[in-house]
Structure formats: structure tokens, C-alpha cells
Amino acid sequence: MTTSTQWPVADLLTTSRLSLEPLRAEHAREAFPVFDDVRLHTWTGGEPCSLTDLQVRYTRQAAGRSPDGSQGWLNWMLRRTEDSRLTGTVQATLYRTASGEVEASLAWVIGVEHQGKGYAREGAQAMAAWLRTRQVPVLAAYIHPEHAASAGVARALGLTPSETLVDGEIRWSTSGH
């Protein structure tokens, strides 16, 4: 892949309850308390990062693509419209498969106090619909086999589980890949 690949740039999206704001480095300070919870790493491993590390990560991700241009990075902060509180994030990493097809690897994280209210599903559905309007044919997510809530979000997006296991997570996708 060459560095001349042009990836889509995240737009502001809205749903009935959420505003999906394209990620900016400035989101880190407000997002830090939402994501500074070890329980968010139950299924993915790791631990919460420091505010400084989150600022560095958001600055890197807000660029919208990997340094070599081989991946497009789309990240949105989910904000409740009723009170403007950040509830979580959705993201898509775009890349070309060996066959040249564009694929989006999706992820979502909702702060513990906001879980169970459908924000992940609502935000992920808005993101998936936006990706489809950008002619991204394959959507995929990697989900721990015991993470029922994320599996529910994947099903709502029309993804189906495969036999593929990567780092202990099942690949769900819109295709048989």
C-alpha cells in the first residue's frame, strides 16, 4: 500500500440520543474519568492509561490515519444530547485486505456508569451506517467469546461470528471472511 491512500475523515453524526463527535486531542481531559476504570479491561486486558498517555493517544488517533498511510483511523466520542455528558467511544480502523477490498475493524467502549442503556449499539449503528455510505463493504469486530453485550452490538450491526479466533477473540463480520 502506498502512503497516497485517501481515507475518509470522520464527520459529526447524530442519533436520537447521541452526538458522535470526531475525536480531538482536547477530548482526553473530559474522557479520562469515563475510561479510568479497570472494569473496562475485563474482556480486552490491559489497564487504564494515565491522562498524559490518553492525550498522546488521542493526538495520534485524531490524525485520521497511521503514519505510513496504510490504515485510516475513524474515532468518535459519544455524547448524550440530553446533558452533553461523554458516555463512550466508537472507532473504525480501515485497511485494504490482500484482495484490495476495504475493511473496517470496529470497536466500542462505554463507560461503566453508562453501560446497559444501548449507547454502544446506537453509536455503533450510526458509525456502521456512515461507513456503508462511504462504500466500506466489510465490517468486522473482534469480541471475547464470553462478552455477551458486545456480541449483542455486533448482531445489531448485522455481523455474524466466524470460526476465526485472534488473541482469544472471535472475529465477527458482515462477510464470510
TIBASE-773159 format. One record per atom (N, C-alpha, C, O): z, y, x. Coordinates in pm, whole numbers, plus 50000, padded with zeros to 5 digits. Example, Ala and Ser with C-alpha at 12.3 -4.5 7.8 and 13.67 -1.06 7.14 Angstrom:
507804943151319507804955051230507804967051320508464966851424507084977551285507144989451367507875000351290508045011451341
% end
This chain:
500004988350085500005000050000500005012350089500665012650193499295022050049499245034550125500265044350069500755042849957500575054350148501535064350102500905074250004501595083149956499615072849974498955082049883499145078249737498675085349648499825067049709500065063049571500805074049497501835078949543500285077649383500945087649299501725080449190501145073249109503015082349189503865076249088504165086648981504185098549010504405082148857504775091748753506095098548787506925093148859506275110448734507515118048751508275117448620507695119148513509585115048627510415113848507510385126748426510515137748480510215125148296510255136248201511605136048129512285125848125511975147348072513125147847983512765140047857511735142647795513615130647818513395122447699514565124347603515675127547647514325122547476515405123547378515325112047279514245106947249516485108147231516595098247125517475104547016517815116347025517825096846917518645102546809520035106746858520635115846801520545100146963521905103447010521975107747156523015112447201520885106147230520935108347373519835117647423518745118547366520175124447530519195131647610519115124247742520145121847806517915120547784517725113747911517195124248009516035128148004518075128548097517745139148192517265133048322517935124348378516105137548373515695132648505516795135648607517375146548609517075125848690518155126748789517935138448884516835140748934519015145648909519055156149011520285153549098521265147649051520245157849221521385156049311522645162249251523745157249272522475173049177523625180049117524365171749013525495175048978523755160948964524435152448867525625144948928526515140448855525645143449060526635134849125528075138749091528885130049058528395151449098529775155649074530225151948932531345147148913529375154148834529715150948696529705135748672530495130648592528815128648740528685114248718529765106248791530105095148748530295111648898531255104148980532385097948897532635086048912533095105448812534185099048738533705088348639534465079148607532475089348590531925079348498531705066048569531945055448513531235066748696530885054648770531945050148870531765039948936533035057548883534095054148978535055044148914536235046948894534525032348883535295021948814534855008348865533695004548847535745001048927535424988048985534904978348880534144969148913535284980048753534824970948648533304971348630532724961648581532664982248669531204983248657530494973748754529294971548742531224968248850530624959648951530924944848927530664936549014531464941648810531804927848776530604918648791530724907748847529444922848742528254914348741527334916848860526514908248892527444928248924526494931649030527094930949169526374931149268528414930149177529074930149307529214944349361528824954049296529754945349479529954958349540531174965449484532034959449419531234978249511532354986349465531865000649446530805004349495532645008649374532235022649353532065029849487532775026949584531135039149490530935046849613531675060049604532085064449496531835066349718532515079349722531605090049661530405087749642532175101549631531385112649579530305116549679529165119049639530635117049806529645120549907528505110449910527335114349916528835097549904527785087249903526925088349777525715086349783527545091449663526785093149539525845105149550524705104449504526315116049609525465127749629524265124349718523135128349689524505116949825523425112849915522435103949841521225105749852522945094249764522085085149688521235092949588520025090849580521855101949512521115109449411520075118549475518995120349420520385124349590519405132649660518195124249699517055128549682518445112249750517365103249790516555098849668515325099349670517235094649561516545089549443515775100549369514715097949313516295112649370515635123749299514275127049359513485134049297514005122149480512685124349542511575117749459510415121949466511935107549381510955101249292510125090249354509315083949286510315087749482509575076949547510265073249677511035081049733509975061149723510505056749851509865065049962508775070449942510515066050077509945073950187508525069950226507725078450264508205057050217506865052650254505885052950137504705049750153506355056850019505485057949902505165044749833504415044549736505735033749881505415020749823506095018349688505705009349614507115026249656507815024949528507955038549462508135048849529507845038449330508165050349252509565048649196509925037949147510365059249203511755058549155511915067949037511755080049050512235062248921512475069948800513915067648758514325056348731514675078248753516095077448720516425088048617516025099648629517165084048515517605093248412519115092048392519665081048394519755103448371521155103648331521175104148179520445111948118522015095948118522145095747973523255105247932524395104047977522915114747847523885124647800523935124147647522895125247581525135122447592525295122647447524945136547395525415146547449524145137247292523775150347238524935156647160525025168947153525815148647102526895154047020527915162247099528485171747046528155158647226529165165947304528755168347449529555173247529527525165047485526965167247620527635159047729527485162447847528375148647695529025140347798528055130247856527275123947784528095128647988527325118148053527945104648017529165102948021527085095147981527575081847946527095071148042527725060648055525985073648110525445063448200524105067548255523755079348259523355057348299522065059748362521125048248330521555036948307519845051248329518805040948324517825044048437517645055648475517215033548489516285035848600515185025448602515345014248552514075029448661512945020448680512415022348822512145033548865512275011348892511645011549023510245005949005510074994348965509225014049034507835010049017507265005249150507555010949255506464994849144505794989849263504564981949220504444978049104503684979649314502494971449288502774957149332503294954649441502424947849245502574933749277501444929549372500554937449400501504917249420500464912149510499084912849445498074914249514499034911949311497744912549240497304926949213496234929149158498134936749252497774950849233498274956849103498054968649077498934948749021499464953448893500734961548917501524958249005500934972248838502164980048849503234973148766503014969448651504394971648826505544965648758506714975248770506864982248870507554975448667508774983448668509974974048664510114965848573510834975348763512094968048765513144977348705513444987848762513704973548592514594982148514516064978948541516424967748576516884989148524518344987448533519004997848445518415008248413520234995048407521025004248326522485002148359522914990948387523235012948357524685012448380525315022448285524925034048280526295017748209527005026348115528475026648156529065016148182529055038548161530465039848194531315031448101531005030047983532395025848154533235016448079533695022247945533655015347844534115034847943534625040447817533525042547713533825045147596532265041547754531135043647662530415030747625529455030947549530885019447678530225006747653530455001947510531435005647446529544993547463529684987647330529234996847218529484993947101528575007947250528155017547148526645018447136526125026647061525925009847210524465009547201523745019547289522525021047276524455026347378523795036447463522825030147562521755035647588523185018647618522275012047713520975008247643519895010847694521085002247527519894998247451519055010447416517845010347436519685020647364518955032647321518265039547439517095043347430518975041047549518395047247667517295038747728516255043947766517535025647738516535016647797515285015947709514175015047761515455016147578514285015947490513455028647506512235028047505514115040047519513375052647540512615052047673511455056147680513275047047777512635045947908511445036347900510375039447951511625024747837510555014847828509365020347749508215018247788509625027347641508535033347563507775043447648506545043947644508495051547724507865061547811507015054547917505895058847945507525043847976506775036348078505485030548018504445030548083505585025647895504385019947831503315030747810502125027747819503725043047781502735053847766502115057447900501075064047905502725053148008502195055548144501455043248196501185042148316501125034048105500355022048137501025013248243500365008048332502335011848232503055002348318503094989248239503834988048142502284979248280502124967248198503274957248203503484949848107504004956848313505064946748326506414953548345506594961548437507344950248257508724954848268509574942648301509384931948242510494944248393511354933148433512774938248457512984950048484513724929348446515124932448478515744919748534515344908648500516714921448621517424910248682518854910748633519574920448658519274900148563520544900348490521364887948522520844876748523522654890048549523564878848574523554869748451523554874648338523534856548471523444847248358524564848548256524394844648140525714853848296526834855048203527004869148146527964871648074526094878048175526204891948128525494893347994524334897547988526194889647887525604889447753525134903147706524104904147639525874913747739525484927047693524134931147753523274936247682523944929047882522674932547945521544923547895520404928047879521834910947870520824902047812520394907247675519214906447640521334912547598521004918347468520094930447481519174932247400520334938847582519464950347606518074945447644517074950447593518004935547733516704930147775515934924647654514734927147642516604917347566515944912047446515424923447359514324922647305516214934147345515794945647265514544952247322513784958647249514334950847453513154956447517511944947147509510854950747554512134935247452511044925547444510904917047569509884910547588511914917147654511904908947775512404894947742513244893147653511884885147813512354871347796512774865847931512214869548034513784857047930514254851548058513264841448115512524834948042513274840548246512424830948316513304820848389514534821148377512684812248462513404802648546513694808648684514374802348765513204820648710513354826948841514754832548856515234840248772515414828648964516754833448997516674840749130516224835149230517114853449132517114861449254518524866749275519054873949190519144863349386520504867649417521464864749301522324872849269521304853049239522184848949130521874855348996522634853348901520794862848986520424869348861519104863648809518194860548885519024862448676517824857248610516834868648593517194879748552515574865848625514514875648602514094874848455513694864348406514194886148387513694887948251512454896748262512444906148341511404893848184510234902348192509404901748065509624893347978508434910848058507514911347945506354901847965505504900447877506304895348079505214885848107505804872948159507014871848179504934863348182505394850448233505624850348383505854839648440505564861748450505724862348596507104858248639507414858148758
% end
